[in-house]
Amino acid sequence: MIEQFDTASETYDEDFTNTLTGRLQRKLVWKYLDEKILNRGVLNILELNCGTGEDALHLAEMGHRVTATDISIEMLKQAQNKTPINKDNVTFSKLDVTKLSHFKCIDRFDLVFSNFGGLNCIDEKEMQKLSRNLTKILKPNGALIMVIMPNLCLWESFYFFAKLKFSEVFRRKKSSVLADVSGLKIETWYYSPNMIIELFKPQFSKVKVRPIGFFAPPSYMETFVKKYQKLFRWISFLEIKFSRFAWQARLADHYYIELQVK
């Protein structure tokens, strides 16, 4: 998996970060994230699966102390290349989330954050282990915010149905799927909001669930989006104004879920 993400790092920003849908979905994530941390002073934040560093740099720009981690050295290099030389409140380091028990931190974290399906790369057993390990590095009442891909996406089902790929219409319902990440196949597990709440229930309680990409299509439909940009403007309007109900989360491309240490 490391080699796959190393290779994907070369085009990840082009394939997702800088796409119209990618920017729209990140805008929504930042809206909810910023609401959570606004006016709370300087927070100590750990990011898991930081990719090329977009979120880490956003949080650092807000003045927080950010430790951004990823399993891929090449992803981390991309992130470091984006970072201004004088930006000393963000650090990047290699970390496999399945080995979080080996992670050493001097100060406990106020918030652990993982965006855009980074945690969809681990199975249920590892997810439960992650939950237990996170309580060891989070402060009392600390927050865990994840952006997860659910096990059903209306846009994706419509996309595969329109292409007559009927076996793929409900592919997210399978136990695991070889999903495409920048042209590479990576084993992926999909979780409904209720599944995540149940997996983390022994250590965490639910605070908030919001859809990310209910009206907006997945980033692999970028060709369609660019072709029909007037339609996409309407989709963007709907996404920003009306994609805010918890029930929509189980049908969106991603969802934002906020948990708190019990």
C-alpha positions, 0 to 999 in steps of 0.5 A: 500500500505504501508504494501505491500511495507513493506513486499516487502522490505524483498526480494526487493534487491534479486528480483530487485536490485541485478538481472542481468537486475536490475544492467544493468538498474541501470547502465544506469540510473546512466550514465545519472544521473551522466552526469547531476550532474557532475562538478556542485559542491555539490547539495541538492537532494531529492529522492522520493521512495528511496526503499532500498537506492541504489541510495541515497548512490550512490549520497552521495558517489559523495559528494552530500547532499541527503534526501532520502524518502519512504512511507515504514518504512521497506524499509528505515530500509534496506537503513539505514542498508546499510549506513556507520556510518560515512556517514553524508550527507544522511538522510532517512525519511518517506514520502508519495508522495501524501502528499508532500505539508506537507513536510518541507524543510529548503533549496530548492532542486537543484534536485528531483529524483525518480527511477524505477517506484516509481511514477507509484504508483500514478494516473494522478490526484496525478501526477498533484498535485505532479507537483505543489507541487514540484515547491514549494521545487525546486530552480528556474530552478531546475531539476526533474528526474524520471524513469517511466514505459511506457504504452507499453513494447515490451519485456513484450508483447512478454513474455505474448504472448509466455505464451499464456496470450493474455489478458496480452499482452497489460496490460499496456494500461489499466487504472491501473494494479495490478502489481507484486512487490516481489510477492505482488500485487500493483496498478500501472499506466503506463505513456508514455513519452508524457503523463508525459510531458503533466501532468507536462507541466504547471510547467515543460519543457522537457529536455531529454528522454532516454530508460532504458531497450529497449533491456534488458528484465524486471527483472521478466525474470531473470530466462531466463537471467541466463539460456542464459547468452551469449545472455544476454551479447549481449543484454547488449552490445546492451542496452549500445551502442544503447539504447539511442534514445528518440523514444525507451523510449515509448517501453522500460521497463522503461524510464529516463525523465528529466524535468526543472522548468519553 
